[in-house]
Amino acid sequence: MVINSKKSFCLRIGQRHDMQYASVISSSVQVIQWTTEIRYLGVYIVRSRLSKCSLDICKWSFYRAANAVFGKLGDMHPKTLY
């Protein structure tokens, strides 16, 4: 099986999460990059001592959508709502 190194990343969770890492090379001789967070099925998994998920992106997306709706409603004159 060929691993796509452009879409694959390494992440370490545990006591040694902040240590220096050696390069990881796939079987097709491509280097796989290390990262601090990975998106998997819409959830952002963060590098840390314990298993953690980041909800920051979800909150940003919610507020962006809510502001877009409120921005459209704010442009309407009260008489046009009826």
PyMOL commands that set and color helices and strands:
alter all, ss='L'
color gray80, all
select helices_A, chain A and resi 56-75+78-81
alter helices_A, ss='H'
color red, helices_A
select strands_A, chain A and resi 9-10+24-25+31-34+37-40+43-46+52-54
alter strands_A, ss='S'
color yellow, strands_A
deselect
rebuild
show_as cartoon
